[in-house]
Amino acid sequence: MRFWQKIFLITLAILLVSLNIFAYVFIENSLSTNLDKEVQNRLNEYRLMRVSFQTNLVYQKYLLEKTSLTKDEIMGIFNDFSSTYVGSTLSFSEADKSQIKSDLDMADVEIHNNDGKFMLNISSVFQVDSEVFKLSSTTDISGIYNTALQQIELSRELILMVSLITAIITIIISLALTYRINALRRSTQKMSHGIFFMRAKVSSSDEIGELAEDFNTMADTVESKVNELSQIAEDRKRFIDNIAHEMKTPLTSIIGFADLLRKAKLDNKTKVDYADTIYREGMHLKNVSSKLMEIILLGKTNPSKKEIDSSDFLDEVFQSMEQICVNSGIVLVLQKYNGKYVFNIDIELMKSLFYNLIDNAIKASKPQSRIILSSGFSEDQGNKEFYISVKDFGRGIPAEEIPKITQPFYMLDKARTREHGGAGLGLALCSEIADLHNASLKIESILGEGTEMKVIFHKEENKQ
């Protein structure tokens, strides 16, 4: 059953019950009032009639000069009296002396239904001389009950008319009230079919308006989450496509050169060249799989953090990378913060981060250039925060490419990256490690002048 139908039926049921109760109480009260009034009028009339009749009996005694009257004389006087009486039907009969009531007000009042006619009977027993009589007055009061029946019939017609008018009004109001609910329902149906931009119109501040606002808030959240999931799905698809592409090229080379070594008759130099190629491509696959595994595991494990002085940490990184830079014809310069600063990090993961940053700097630098490994404090939005920076003076990064270079498999210069055995995973790994330490990777670069990769450690993870 529809909501508007429930409103309609409940309202109509309440109205019908209320009107019938009101009509019943009103008609019952009206009948009781009219009946009491009629009985009282007839009772007063009866008393006057009885006093008049008794007075007439005394007067007849006086005329006949008798001290008492016989039964026949009394009956004759009554017949003469009743023939002149207009209104009720009178009857006069002998009665038992035990039925006499001394008080005139103690007359018996009865209402009888004779074949649909309602008769009011008022009677009393009194003594005339030595005889006892019962004087009765009977009046037709069917008009009072007929009036009640007419009122019942009229109330039925009125109830029917009011119910019909109310039904029409209730249907209109119910449909108007539920129109906005139906609009909300249509919006939810569209959302269920994937149309997530649907919003409900908020046209009032009542409960339905609040429901519409809540629906819009929910729709915003759902749309945001769906877009987020779509982006994640797209990123995963691109990630898998890139993995397939990265694996395909070296595998093709490995299989091809291995087949040549297996089938062709080659001189020693050619064999060594082919073997070198297979080795390089194998190492490329190893690097790709190793870094992929690190990225995957970083999302599933908690880092094992320890407190270490920043100066000691930078010394370890410098010692590990200095000779690699020398082998590439590059000078690695260490510029440490003069004061003491202790931070809480997973030492091996953080070393991996800076090894990757320095390795990228080496690849971007020309021989005989410098790479500066430094630390200090920066003013970022009013907050004084510790940082470690790797700065090179190489070819730089275009401004539009900076937001993309931390994405897995993204390569700024694919030919140069492949030449150095890279797969575009280094900065993605660095970004993941920084996130695990509540740090951020800030990249500043000028094309043709160099790049600075700055890891900023936020205060809640570190202490001075």
LOZA-944789 format. One record per residue (C-alpha): x negated, y negated, z negated. Coordinates in Angstrom, 2 decimals, decimal comma, always signed. Layout:
+---------+---------+---------+
:      xx :      yy :      zz :
+---------+---------+---------+
:       X :       Y :       Z :
...
+---------+---------+---------+
//
This chain:
+---------+---------+---------+
:      xx :      yy :      zz :
+---------+---------+---------+
:   +0,00 :   +0,00 :   +0,00 :
:   -1,32 :   -3,43 :   +0,96 :
:   -2,16 :   -5,98 :   -1,73 :
:   +0,42 :   -8,49 :   -0,46 :
:   +3,05 :   -5,75 :   -0,56 :
:   +2,19 :   -5,03 :   -4,20 :
:   +2,53 :   -8,74 :   -5,04 :
:   +5,87 :   -8,85 :   -3,20 :
:   +7,34 :   -5,74 :   -4,83 :
:   +6,15 :   -6,62 :   -8,36 :
:   +7,47 :  -10,19 :   -8,09 :
:  +10,80 :   -8,98 :   -6,67 :
:  +11,15 :   -6,30 :   -9,35 :
:  +10,45 :   -8,78 :  -12,16 :
:  +12,92 :  -11,25 :  -10,64 :
:  +15,70 :   -8,64 :  -10,28 :
:  +15,25 :   -7,37 :  -13,82 :
:  +15,17 :  -10,91 :  -15,21 :
:  +18,24 :  -12,05 :  -13,27 :
:  +20,25 :   -8,97 :  -14,22 :
:  +19,38 :   -9,34 :  -17,89 :
:  +20,26 :  -13,04 :  -17,75 :
:  +23,54 :  -12,34 :  -15,95 :
:  +24,45 :   -9,58 :  -18,42 :
:  +23,71 :  -11,73 :  -21,46 :
:  +25,52 :  -14,72 :  -19,99 :
:  +28,66 :  -12,80 :  -18,95 :
:  +28,74 :  -10,82 :  -22,20 :
:  +28,41 :  -14,00 :  -24,24 :
:  +31,05 :  -15,75 :  -22,15 :
:  +33,48 :  -12,83 :  -22,49 :
:  +32,90 :  -12,62 :  -26,24 :
:  +33,41 :  -16,37 :  -26,67 :
:  +36,59 :  -16,48 :  -24,58 :
:  +37,93 :  -13,37 :  -26,29 :
:  +37,27 :  -14,76 :  -29,78 :
:  +38,92 :  -18,03 :  -28,80 :
:  +41,98 :  -16,27 :  -27,35 :
:  +42,34 :  -14,01 :  -30,39 :
:  +42,09 :  -17,00 :  -32,73 :
:  +44,69 :  -18,94 :  -30,74 :
:  +47,07 :  -16,00 :  -30,67 :
:  +46,49 :  -15,35 :  -34,36 :
:  +47,35 :  -18,95 :  -35,22 :
:  +50,39 :  -18,74 :  -32,98 :
:  +51,44 :  -15,49 :  -34,67 :
:  +51,17 :  -17,05 :  -38,11 :
:  +53,34 :  -19,99 :  -37,09 :
:  +55,85 :  -17,63 :  -35,49 :
:  +56,04 :  -15,46 :  -38,62 :
:  +56,47 :  -18,47 :  -40,91 :
:  +59,15 :  -19,78 :  -38,55 :
:  +60,94 :  -16,43 :  -38,55 :
:  +60,83 :  -16,17 :  -42,36 :
:  +62,10 :  -19,74 :  -42,61 :
:  +64,94 :  -18,82 :  -40,28 :
:  +65,86 :  -15,90 :  -42,53 :
:  +66,12 :  -18,23 :  -45,53 :
:  +68,18 :  -20,66 :  -43,50 :
:  +70,57 :  -17,88 :  -42,42 :
:  +71,02 :  -16,84 :  -46,06 :
:  +71,94 :  -20,39 :  -46,81 :
:  +74,47 :  -20,52 :  -43,98 :
:  +76,01 :  -17,18 :  -44,94 :
:  +75,89 :  -18,12 :  -48,60 :
:  +74,22 :  -14,81 :  -49,45 :
:  +71,41 :  -14,01 :  -51,78 :
:  +70,27 :  -11,12 :  -49,61 :
:  +70,70 :   -9,85 :  -46,11 :
:  +71,40 :   -6,40 :  -44,85 :
:  +69,11 :   -4,58 :  -42,45 :
:  +71,49 :   -5,09 :  -39,55 :
:  +71,79 :   -8,78 :  -40,33 :
:  +68,01 :   -9,13 :  -40,41 :
:  +67,67 :   -7,29 :  -37,08 :
:  +70,35 :   -9,48 :  -35,55 :
:  +68,59 :  -12,65 :  -36,75 :
:  +65,30 :  -11,32 :  -35,24 :
:  +66,96 :  -10,59 :  -31,90 :
:  +68,35 :  -14,13 :  -31,78 :
:  +64,93 :  -15,49 :  -32,77 :
:  +62,93 :  -13,43 :  -30,23 :
:  +65,26 :  -14,39 :  -27,40 :
:  +64,32 :  -18,02 :  -27,86 :
:  +60,60 :  -17,36 :  -28,37 :
:  +58,41 :  -18,03 :  -25,34 :
:  +54,93 :  -16,51 :  -24,94 :
:  +54,13 :  -13,19 :  -26,49 :
:  +56,35 :  -10,15 :  -26,59 :
:  +57,75 :   -9,65 :  -30,09 :
:  +58,82 :   -6,43 :  -31,75 :
:  +60,41 :   -5,85 :  -35,11 :
:  +60,75 :   -2,49 :  -36,87 :
:  +61,09 :   -0,88 :  -40,24 :
:  +57,89 :   -0,09 :  -42,07 :
:  +56,55 :   +1,54 :  -45,16 :
:  +56,29 :   -0,59 :  -48,27 :
:  +52,72 :   +0,59 :  -48,86 :
:  +51,58 :   -1,24 :  -45,71 :
:  +52,55 :   -4,65 :  -47,09 :
:  +49,68 :   -7,17 :  -47,30 :
:  +50,16 :  -10,11 :  -49,54 :
:  +47,85 :  -12,38 :  -47,60 :
:  +49,27 :  -13,69 :  -44,34 :
:  +45,75 :  -13,93 :  -42,96 :
:  +45,35 :  -10,14 :  -43,24 :
:  +47,27 :   -9,43 :  -40,04 :
:  +46,05 :   -6,45 :  -37,96 :
:  +44,48 :   -7,36 :  -34,59 :
:  +44,00 :   -4,72 :  -31,89 :
:  +43,12 :   -4,76 :  -28,18 :
:  +44,41 :   -1,94 :  -25,96 :
:  +43,68 :   -1,05 :  -22,35 :
:  +46,86 :   +0,12 :  -20,69 :
:  +46,13 :   +1,21 :  -17,14 :
:  +43,73 :   -1,63 :  -16,49 :
:  +45,73 :   -4,20 :  -18,47 :
:  +44,25 :   -5,50 :  -21,67 :
:  +46,87 :   -6,18 :  -24,36 :
:  +46,26 :   -8,07 :  -27,61 :
:  +48,47 :   -6,80 :  -30,44 :
:  +48,84 :   -8,71 :  -33,72 :
:  +51,01 :   -7,22 :  -36,45 :
:  +51,74 :   -7,54 :  -40,14 :
:  +54,10 :   -5,85 :  -42,63 :
:  +56,24 :   -7,91 :  -45,06 :
:  +59,33 :   -7,50 :  -47,19 :
:  +62,69 :   -9,19 :  -46,65 :
:  +64,81 :   -8,79 :  -49,73 :
:  +64,84 :   -5,05 :  -50,35 :
:  +63,82 :   -4,08 :  -46,79 :
:  +60,26 :   -3,71 :  -45,35 :
:  +59,59 :   -4,65 :  -41,73 :
:  +56,68 :   -4,79 :  -39,31 :
:  +56,49 :   -7,81 :  -37,03 :
:  +54,30 :   -7,38 :  -33,93 :
:  +53,23 :   -9,77 :  -31,18 :
:  +51,79 :   -8,37 :  -27,91 :
:  +50,02 :  -10,64 :  -25,38 :
:  +48,47 :   -9,81 :  -22,01 :
:  +44,84 :  -11,03 :  -22,08 :
:  +43,74 :   -9,33 :  -18,83 :
:  +42,91 :  -12,77 :  -17,42 :
:  +39,89 :  -13,03 :  -19,70 :
:  +38,51 :   -9,70 :  -18,47 :
:  +39,37 :  -10,58 :  -14,89 :
:  +37,35 :  -13,75 :  -15,29 :
:  +34,42 :  -11,65 :  -16,55 :
:  +34,74 :   -9,35 :  -13,54 :
:  +34,74 :  -12,38 :  -11,23 :
:  +31,64 :  -13,65 :  -12,96 :
:  +29,98 :  -10,24 :  -12,45 :
:  +30,85 :  -10,30 :   -8,76 :
:  +29,63 :  -13,87 :   -8,41 :
:  +26,41 :  -13,03 :  -10,24 :
:  +25,80 :  -10,14 :   -7,85 :
:  +26,16 :  -12,43 :   -4,88 :
:  +23,92 :  -15,04 :   -6,48 :
:  +21,31 :  -12,43 :   -7,44 :
:  +21,36 :  -11,08 :   -3,88 :
:  +20,99 :  -14,56 :   -2,42 :
:  +18,25 :  -15,60 :   -4,86 :
:  +16,44 :  -12,30 :   -4,31 :
:  +16,55 :  -12,77 :   -0,54 :
:  +15,23 :  -16,34 :   -0,75 :
:  +12,60 :  -15,30 :   -3,29 :
:  +11,59 :  -12,33 :   -1,14 :
:  +10,97 :  -14,61 :   +1,84 :
:   +9,04 :  -17,13 :   -0,27 :
:   +7,05 :  -14,35 :   -1,99 :
:   +6,09 :  -12,76 :   +1,34 :
:   +4,89 :  -16,13 :   +2,66 :
:   +2,94 :  -16,88 :   -0,53 :
:   +1,52 :  -13,33 :   -0,70 :
:   +0,35 :  -13,46 :   +2,90 :
:   -1,14 :  -16,91 :   +2,30 :
:   -2,96 :  -15,72 :   -0,83 :
:   -4,25 :  -12,56 :   +0,82 :
:   -5,23 :  -14,25 :   +4,09 :
:   -8,61 :  -15,24 :   +2,67 :
:   -9,04 :  -11,79 :   +1,14 :
:   -8,37 :  -10,28 :   +4,58 :
:  -10,90 :  -12,71 :   +6,05 :
:  -13,44 :  -11,43 :   +3,52 :
:  -12,51 :   -7,85 :   +4,40 :
:  -13,04 :   -8,56 :   +8,11 :
:  -16,43 :  -10,06 :   +7,31 :
:  -17,43 :   -6,96 :   +5,32 :
:  -16,28 :   -4,74 :   +8,20 :
:  -18,46 :   -6,68 :  +10,61 :
:  -21,37 :   -6,41 :   +8,19 :
:  -20,81 :   -2,66 :   +7,98 :
:  -21,23 :   -2,55 :  +11,78 :
:  -24,58 :   -4,33 :  +11,57 :
:  -23,48 :   -7,97 :  +12,08 :
:  -25,36 :   -9,39 :   +9,08 :
:  -25,05 :  -13,09 :   +9,90 :
:  -21,33 :  -13,13 :   +9,02 :
:  -20,36 :  -15,58 :   +6,27 :
:  -17,02 :  -16,22 :   +4,57 :
:  -15,45 :  -19,68 :   +4,64 :
:  -15,31 :  -21,20 :   +1,15 :
:  -12,21 :  -23,43 :   +1,10 :
:  -11,35 :  -23,55 :   -2,60 :
:  -12,86 :  -23,35 :   -6,07 :
:  -10,49 :  -20,66 :   -7,39 :
:  -11,31 :  -16,98 :   -7,94 :
:  -11,08 :  -16,19 :   -4,21 :
:  -13,40 :  -19,12 :   -3,47 :
:  -15,86 :  -17,79 :   -6,04 :
:  -15,55 :  -14,33 :   -4,48 :
:  -16,32 :  -15,85 :   -1,07 :
:  -19,41 :  -17,57 :   -2,51 :
:  -20,54 :  -14,31 :   -4,11 :
:  -19,98 :  -12,54 :   -0,79 :
:  -22,09 :  -15,13 :   +1,03 :
:  -24,84 :  -14,74 :   -1,57 :
:  -24,70 :  -10,96 :   -1,12 :
:  -24,72 :  -11,38 :   +2,68 :
:  -27,80 :  -13,63 :   +2,44 :
:  -29,56 :  -11,02 :   +0,32 :
:  -28,53 :   -8,15 :   +2,62 :
:  -29,62 :  -10,08 :   +5,73 :
:  -32,93 :  -10,96 :   +4,08 :
:  -33,53 :   -7,32 :   +3,09 :
:  -32,51 :   -6,04 :   +6,54 :
:  -34,84 :   -8,52 :   +8,22 :
:  -37,56 :   -7,49 :   +5,80 :
:  -36,98 :   -3,80 :   +6,56 :
:  -36,89 :   -4,54 :  +10,29 :
:  -40,19 :   -6,35 :   +9,98 :
:  -41,65 :   -3,45 :   +8,00 :
:  -40,40 :   -1,01 :  +10,63 :
:  -41,88 :   -3,17 :  +13,38 :
:  -45,18 :   -3,43 :  +11,51 :
:  -45,26 :   +0,34 :  +11,04 :
:  -44,53 :   +0,93 :  +14,70 :
:  -47,30 :   -1,47 :  +15,70 :
:  -49,58 :   +0,14 :  +13,12 :
:  -48,93 :   +3,62 :  +14,54 :
:  -49,35 :   +2,35 :  +18,13 :
:  -52,65 :   +0,81 :  +17,17 :
:  -53,80 :   +4,01 :  +15,44 :
:  -52,93 :   +6,00 :  +18,56 :
:  -54,77 :   +3,50 :  +20,73 :
:  -57,82 :   +3,39 :  +18,45 :
:  -58,01 :   +7,17 :  +18,33 :
:  -57,42 :   +7,71 :  +22,04 :
:  -60,38 :   +5,71 :  +23,37 :
:  -63,17 :   +7,33 :  +21,30 :
:  -61,60 :  +10,77 :  +21,60 :
:  -61,53 :  +10,41 :  +25,39 :
:  -65,20 :   +9,47 :  +25,36 :
:  -66,12 :  +12,27 :  +22,95 :
:  -64,25 :  +14,93 :  +24,94 :
:  -65,56 :  +13,64 :  +28,26 :
:  -69,23 :  +13,46 :  +27,30 :
:  -69,03 :  +16,73 :  +25,36 :
:  -67,60 :  +18,43 :  +28,46 :
:  -70,43 :  +17,02 :  +30,56 :
:  -72,99 :  +18,29 :  +28,07 :
:  -71,28 :  +21,70 :  +28,14 :
:  -70,98 :  +22,07 :  +31,93 :
:  -73,44 :  +19,80 :  +33,71 :
:  -77,18 :  +20,33 :  +34,14 :
:  -78,68 :  +17,16 :  +32,64 :
:  -82,14 :  +15,94 :  +31,85 :
:  -83,14 :  +15,35 :  +28,26 :
:  -82,78 :  +11,54 :  +28,38 :
:  -79,22 :  +11,79 :  +29,73 :
:  -78,35 :  +14,38 :  +27,12 :
:  -79,65 :  +12,08 :  +24,37 :
:  -77,67 :   +9,14 :  +25,80 :
:  -74,50 :  +11,26 :  +25,94 :
:  -75,11 :  +12,55 :  +22,45 :
:  -75,60 :   +8,96 :  +21,21 :
:  -72,31 :   +7,99 :  +22,77 :
:  -70,54 :  +10,92 :  +21,13 :
:  -72,18 :  +10,00 :  +17,81 :
:  -71,14 :   +6,34 :  +18,07 :
:  -67,57 :   +7,21 :  +18,97 :
:  -67,46 :   +9,81 :  +16,19 :
:  -68,72 :   +7,23 :  +13,69 :
:  -66,06 :   +4,83 :  +14,97 :
:  -63,38 :   +7,43 :  +14,30 :
:  -64,90 :   +8,07 :  +10,88 :
:  -64,83 :   +4,36 :  +10,02 :
:  -61,25 :   +3,98 :  +11,23 :
:  -60,00 :   +6,99 :   +9,26 :
:  -61,98 :   +5,99 :   +6,16 :
:  -60,59 :   +2,46 :   +6,07 :
:  -57,09 :   +3,65 :   +6,84 :
:  -57,31 :   +6,04 :   +3,93 :
:  -58,53 :   +3,26 :   +1,65 :
:  -55,61 :   +1,00 :   +2,65 :
:  -53,11 :   +3,82 :   +2,09 :
:  -54,59 :   +4,81 :   -1,27 :
:  -54,74 :   +1,20 :   -2,48 :
:  -50,97 :   +1,03 :   -2,35 :
:  -50,59 :   +4,19 :   -4,45 :
:  -53,24 :   +3,86 :   -7,15 :
:  -53,94 :   +1,37 :   -9,91 :
:  -57,43 :   -0,15 :   -9,85 :
:  -59,80 :   +0,79 :  -12,68 :
:  -60,69 :   -2,68 :  -13,93 :
:  -63,62 :   -3,66 :  -16,10 :
:  -64,92 :   -6,96 :  -17,38 :
:  -68,10 :   -8,14 :  -15,68 :
:  -70,00 :  -11,40 :  -15,55 :
:  -69,61 :  -13,04 :  -12,15 :
:  -73,36 :  -13,71 :  -11,95 :
:  -74,20 :  -10,01 :  -12,40 :
:  -71,59 :   -8,99 :   -9,85 :
:  -72,92 :  -11,44 :   -7,21 :
:  -76,48 :  -10,21 :   -7,82 :
:  -75,36 :   -6,64 :   -7,06 :
:  -73,57 :   -7,68 :   -3,86 :
:  -76,55 :   -9,79 :   -2,75 :
:  -79,06 :   -7,01 :   -3,33 :
:  -76,90 :   -4,52 :   -1,41 :
:  -76,36 :   -6,77 :   +1,64 :
:  -79,60 :   -8,78 :   +1,86 :
:  -81,57 :   -6,15 :   +3,78 :
:  -78,65 :   -5,48 :   +6,15 :
:  -78,62 :   -9,20 :   +6,98 :
:  -82,42 :   -9,20 :   +7,45 :
:  -82,11 :   -6,26 :   +9,85 :
:  -79,65 :   -8,31 :  +11,88 :
:  -81,93 :  -11,34 :  +11,90 :
:  -79,75 :  -13,33 :   +9,50 :
:  -80,62 :  -14,98 :   +6,19 :
:  -78,26 :  -14,29 :   +3,26 :
:  -78,28 :  -17,17 :   +0,74 :
:  -76,95 :  -16,81 :   -2,83 :
:  -75,51 :  -19,92 :   -4,59 :
:  -74,11 :  -18,93 :   -7,98 :
:  -72,00 :  -20,87 :  -10,49 :
:  -74,34 :  -22,15 :  -13,19 :
:  -72,08 :  -21,36 :  -16,12 :
:  -70,89 :  -18,03 :  -17,48 :
:  -67,67 :  -16,63 :  -16,05 :
:  -66,30 :  -13,17 :  -16,88 :
:  -63,52 :  -11,64 :  -14,79 :
:  -61,62 :   -8,36 :  -14,91 :
:  -62,00 :   -6,36 :  -11,68 :
:  -62,40 :   -2,90 :  -10,18 :
:  -66,09 :   -3,30 :   -9,39 :
:  -66,28 :   -0,78 :   -6,52 :
:  -63,16 :   -2,13 :   -4,79 :
:  -64,36 :   -5,71 :   -5,15 :
:  -67,79 :   -4,77 :   -3,77 :
:  -66,03 :   -3,18 :   -0,78 :
:  -64,14 :   -6,46 :   -0,26 :
:  -67,30 :   -8,61 :   -0,13 :
:  -69,25 :   -6,03 :   +1,86 :
:  -66,53 :   -6,29 :   +4,52 :
:  -66,54 :  -10,09 :   +4,43 :
:  -70,33 :  -10,26 :   +4,78 :
:  -70,22 :   -7,59 :   +7,50 :
:  -67,68 :   -9,68 :   +9,46 :
:  -69,85 :  -12,76 :   +8,94 :
:  -72,87 :  -10,89 :  +10,35 :
:  -70,87 :   -9,89 :  +13,44 :
:  -69,73 :  -13,50 :  +13,98 :
:  -73,20 :  -15,04 :  +13,49 :
:  -76,05 :  -15,61 :  +15,88 :
:  -79,57 :  -14,38 :  +15,05 :
:  -81,61 :  -16,68 :  +12,81 :
:  -78,48 :  -18,24 :  +11,30 :
:  -77,42 :  -18,23 :   +7,65 :
:  -74,66 :  -16,66 :   +5,57 :
:  -73,97 :  -18,27 :   +2,19 :
:  -72,59 :  -16,17 :   -0,69 :
:  -71,44 :  -18,63 :   -3,39 :
:  -69,16 :  -19,00 :   -6,42 :
:  -67,61 :  -21,84 :   -8,37 :
:  -64,33 :  -23,50 :   -9,34 :
:  -61,85 :  -25,09 :   -6,96 :
:  -58,99 :  -27,51 :   -7,61 :
:  -55,97 :  -25,82 :   -6,03 :
:  -52,65 :  -27,67 :   -6,58 :
:  -53,96 :  -29,05 :   -9,85 :
:  -55,15 :  -25,64 :  -11,12 :
:  -58,85 :  -25,04 :  -11,75 :
:  -59,54 :  -21,52 :  -10,46 :
:  -62,66 :  -19,41 :   -9,96 :
:  -63,64 :  -18,35 :   -6,44 :
:  -66,30 :  -16,39 :   -4,56 :
:  -66,98 :  -17,48 :   -1,00 :
:  -68,68 :  -16,00 :   +2,08 :
:  -69,54 :  -18,69 :   +4,65 :
:  -71,08 :  -18,22 :   +8,08 :
:  -72,05 :  -20,64 :  +10,84 :
:  -70,94 :  -18,49 :  +13,74 :
:  -68,39 :  -18,85 :  +16,51 :
:  -65,38 :  -19,61 :  +14,23 :
:  -61,73 :  -18,63 :  +14,55 :
:  -58,99 :  -20,51 :  +16,46 :
:  -56,49 :  -22,08 :  +14,05 :
:  -53,52 :  -20,20 :  +15,57 :
:  -55,27 :  -16,85 :  +15,02 :
:  -56,04 :  -17,31 :  +11,30 :
:  -52,59 :  -16,09 :  +10,02 :
:  -52,95 :  -12,88 :  +12,08 :
:  -56,45 :  -11,68 :  +11,32 :
:  -55,50 :   -9,90 :   +8,05 :
:  -53,03 :   -7,67 :   +9,93 :
:  -54,21 :   -4,08 :  +10,43 :
:  -55,89 :   -3,46 :  +13,84 :
:  -55,75 :   -7,12 :  +14,80 :
:  -58,95 :   -8,00 :  +16,72 :
:  -59,90 :  -11,54 :  +17,63 :
:  -62,48 :  -10,36 :  +20,17 :
:  -61,81 :   -6,73 :  +21,03 :
:  -64,91 :   -6,26 :  +23,14 :
:  -67,24 :   -7,65 :  +20,47 :
:  -65,41 :   -5,75 :  +17,71 :
:  -65,74 :   -2,44 :  +19,53 :
:  -69,37 :   -3,23 :  +20,26 :
:  -70,01 :   -3,39 :  +16,51 :
:  -67,94 :   -0,29 :  +15,77 :
:  -65,03 :   -2,18 :  +14,25 :
:  -61,34 :   -1,36 :  +14,36 :
:  -59,69 :   -4,53 :  +13,01 :
:  -59,12 :   -3,03 :   +9,57 :
:  -61,73 :   -4,82 :   +7,46 :
:  -59,79 :   -7,97 :   +6,63 :
:  -56,59 :   -5,97 :   +6,13 :
:  -58,46 :   -3,94 :   +3,51 :
:  -59,83 :   -7,14 :   +1,91 :
:  -56,36 :   -8,62 :   +1,68 :
:  -55,02 :   -5,45 :   -0,01 :
:  -57,86 :   -5,44 :   -2,56 :
:  -57,32 :   -9,14 :   -3,33 :
:  -53,60 :   -8,54 :   -3,91 :
:  -54,39 :   -5,75 :   -6,39 :
:  -56,46 :   -8,25 :   -8,42 :
:  -53,86 :  -11,05 :   -8,28 :
:  -56,26 :  -12,96 :   -6,07 :
:  -55,72 :  -14,64 :   -2,72 :
:  -57,85 :  -14,67 :   +0,42 :
:  -58,18 :  -18,20 :   +1,78 :
:  -59,63 :  -18,60 :   +5,28 :
:  -61,03 :  -21,89 :   +6,60 :
:  -62,61 :  -22,01 :  +10,02 :
:  -63,68 :  -24,48 :  +12,71 :
:  -64,08 :  -23,10 :  +16,21 :
:  -67,74 :  -23,12 :  +17,23 :
:  -68,97 :  -24,18 :  +13,77 :
:  -68,26 :  -21,26 :  +11,46 :
:  -65,87 :  -19,66 :   +8,97 :
:  -65,52 :  -19,60 :   +5,19 :
:  -63,72 :  -16,67 :   +3,53 :
:  -62,85 :  -17,64 :   -0,04 :
:  -61,43 :  -15,18 :   -2,62 :
:  -59,62 :  -17,19 :   -5,33 :
:  -59,01 :  -15,43 :   -8,66 :
:  -55,90 :  -16,64 :  -10,45 :
:  -56,12 :  -17,31 :  -14,16 :
:  -53,86 :  -14,61 :  -15,61 :
:  -56,22 :  -11,90 :  -14,37 :
:  -59,45 :  -13,50 :  -15,53 :
:  -60,97 :  -15,34 :  -18,44 :
:  -63,85 :  -17,72 :  -18,92 :
+---------+---------+---------+
//
